[in-house]
Amino acid sequence: MPFLGICLGFQVAVVEFARDVLGYTDANSTEFDRNTRHPVIDILPEQKGIQDLGGTMRLGMKLVRVKDGTLARRIYSSPEIMERHRHRYEVNPEFIQEMEDAGLVFSGTDEEGIRMEILELKGRENFIAAQYHAEFLSRPMRPSPLHRHLVLQALKYKRPKEIEAR
């Protein structure tokens, strides 16, 4: 079944991967469980210690670098995209290598390569998630590439023979 995770959906996909594939049954986001031994999603470093949360998120249009040879690169047909953000939490860098070694592909990063922006599962066309809000730039005659991909995958899932014949 096709899956597209956006923002919290991206984060929950990371949590589920850590629980199901890495075996960290208590893996979580520190937004929901500050005492987890496996905080695979954590608050942005610049957010730590801030008490007054108004207007302190990672907001606005940001550059995303899309890795070559990935589903995301095929979907976007570009090594760089601009997408809008609105969040305080991100993939905890302490777990990135372990997740990648286990088959999670972080196919998009911020321009410094520090923050994970897009994830997918190796060899799967029907599973992708983004930390940013792709829907913010989507228009009726110019849909978000991620949402267009989801619809095409849903059609393929629902009517595989009909879609393959096209």
C-alpha positions as CSV (number, residue, x, y, z in Angstrom):
1,M,0.0,0.0,0.0
2,P,1.5,3.4,-0.9
3,F,2.7,5.6,1.9
4,L,3.5,9.4,1.9
5,G,4.5,10.9,5.2
6,I,4.6,14.7,5.5
7,C,6.3,16.4,8.5
8,L,5.0,14.5,11.5
9,G,4.4,11.6,9.1
10,F,8.1,11.7,8.2
11,Q,9.0,11.6,11.9
12,V,6.6,8.8,12.7
13,A,8.1,6.8,9.8
14,V,11.5,7.2,11.4
15,V,10.1,6.1,14.8
16,E,8.4,3.0,13.3
17,F,11.5,2.0,11.4
18,A,13.6,2.2,14.6
19,R,11.0,0.2,16.5
20,D,10.3,-2.4,13.8
21,V,13.7,-2.8,12.0
22,L,16.2,-1.8,14.6
23,G,14.3,-3.4,17.5
24,Y,14.2,-0.3,19.7
25,T,10.7,-0.9,21.0
26,D,10.8,2.4,23.1
27,A,12.0,4.5,20.1
28,N,10.2,7.8,20.0
29,S,10.2,11.5,19.5
30,T,11.2,13.6,22.5
31,E,8.1,15.7,21.7
32,F,6.1,12.7,23.0
33,D,8.4,10.9,25.4
34,R,11.3,12.8,26.8
35,N,12.5,9.7,28.7
36,T,12.9,7.4,25.8
37,R,16.3,5.7,25.6
38,H,16.1,5.9,21.8
39,P,15.2,9.5,20.9
40,V,15.3,9.0,17.1
41,I,13.5,12.3,16.7
42,D,14.7,15.2,18.8
43,I,14.2,18.9,19.1
44,L,16.3,21.1,16.8
45,P,19.5,22.1,18.5
46,E,18.6,25.8,18.2
47,Q,15.3,25.1,20.0
48,K,16.8,23.6,23.1
49,G,16.3,25.9,26.1
50,I,13.7,28.1,24.5
51,Q,10.7,28.6,26.8
52,D,8.7,31.1,24.7
53,L,7.8,29.0,21.6
54,G,6.0,31.6,19.5
55,G,7.6,32.1,16.1
56,T,10.7,29.9,17.0
57,M,10.1,27.1,14.5
58,R,12.3,26.3,11.5
59,L,10.0,28.1,9.1
60,G,9.9,29.1,5.5
61,M,11.4,28.1,2.2
62,K,14.6,26.1,2.4
63,L,16.9,24.4,-0.1
64,V,16.8,20.6,-0.1
65,R,19.6,18.6,-1.8
66,V,18.2,15.4,-3.4
67,K,20.6,12.5,-3.8
68,D,21.3,10.9,-7.1
69,G,20.0,7.4,-7.8
70,T,17.1,7.7,-5.4
71,L,13.3,7.6,-5.8
72,A,13.2,11.2,-4.7
73,R,15.6,12.2,-7.5
74,R,13.4,10.4,-10.0
75,I,10.3,12.1,-8.6
76,Y,11.8,15.6,-8.6
77,S,14.2,15.3,-11.6
78,S,16.5,17.7,-9.9
79,P,19.5,17.7,-7.5
80,E,18.0,20.7,-5.6
81,I,14.5,21.8,-4.7
82,M,13.0,24.5,-2.6
83,E,10.4,23.5,-0.1
84,R,8.6,25.1,2.8
85,H,9.2,24.1,6.4
86,R,7.3,24.4,9.7
87,H,8.7,22.2,12.5
88,R,10.8,22.0,15.7
89,Y,11.9,18.4,15.6
90,E,14.3,16.4,13.4
91,V,16.0,13.1,12.9
92,N,18.5,12.7,15.7
93,P,21.9,12.5,14.0
94,E,23.1,9.9,16.5
95,F,20.8,7.3,14.8
96,I,21.2,8.2,11.1
97,Q,24.1,5.9,10.2
98,E,22.5,2.9,12.0
99,M,19.2,3.5,10.2
100,E,20.9,3.8,6.8
101,D,22.9,0.6,7.4
102,A,19.6,-1.1,8.1
103,G,18.0,0.0,4.8
104,L,16.4,3.4,5.4
105,V,17.5,5.9,2.7
106,F,17.8,9.5,3.6
107,S,17.5,10.8,0.0
108,G,17.3,14.5,0.7
109,T,19.1,16.7,3.2
110,D,19.4,20.4,4.0
111,E,22.1,22.3,2.1
112,E,24.7,21.5,4.8
113,G,23.8,17.8,4.7
114,I,23.0,17.9,8.4
115,R,19.2,17.7,8.6
116,M,17.4,14.8,6.9
117,E,14.6,16.1,4.6
118,I,13.4,13.1,2.6
119,L,13.4,9.4,3.4
120,E,12.5,6.3,1.5
121,L,13.0,2.5,1.8
122,K,15.6,0.9,-0.5
123,G,14.0,-0.7,-3.5
124,R,10.5,0.5,-2.8
125,E,8.6,2.8,-5.2
126,N,5.6,3.2,-2.9
127,F,7.2,4.5,0.3
128,I,8.5,8.1,0.7
129,A,8.3,10.8,3.4
130,A,9.4,14.4,3.7
131,Q,10.1,16.6,6.7
132,Y,8.9,19.7,4.7
133,H,5.4,20.5,3.7
134,A,5.2,19.7,0.0
135,E,1.5,20.6,-0.1
136,F,2.3,24.3,0.6
137,L,3.6,24.7,-3.0
138,S,1.1,22.4,-4.7
139,R,-1.3,23.9,-7.2
140,P,-4.2,22.4,-9.2
141,M,-2.4,22.4,-12.5
142,R,1.1,21.9,-10.9
143,P,0.8,19.4,-8.1
144,S,3.5,18.7,-5.7
145,P,5.8,16.0,-7.2
146,L,5.4,13.9,-4.0
147,H,1.6,14.0,-4.0
148,R,1.5,13.3,-7.7
149,H,3.7,10.2,-7.1
150,L,1.4,9.1,-4.2
151,V,-1.6,9.3,-6.6
152,L,0.2,7.3,-9.3
153,Q,1.2,4.7,-6.8
154,A,-2.3,4.5,-5.4
155,L,-3.7,3.9,-8.9
156,K,-1.1,1.3,-9.5
157,Y,-1.9,-0.4,-6.2
158,K,-5.7,-0.3,-6.9
159,R,-5.6,-1.2,-10.6
160,P,-2.1,-2.7,-11.4
161,K,-2.9,-4.3,-14.7
162,E,-4.7,-1.2,-16.1
163,I,-1.8,1.1,-15.1
164,E,0.9,-1.2,-16.5
165,A,-0.9,-1.3,-19.8
166,R,-0.5,2.4,-20.3
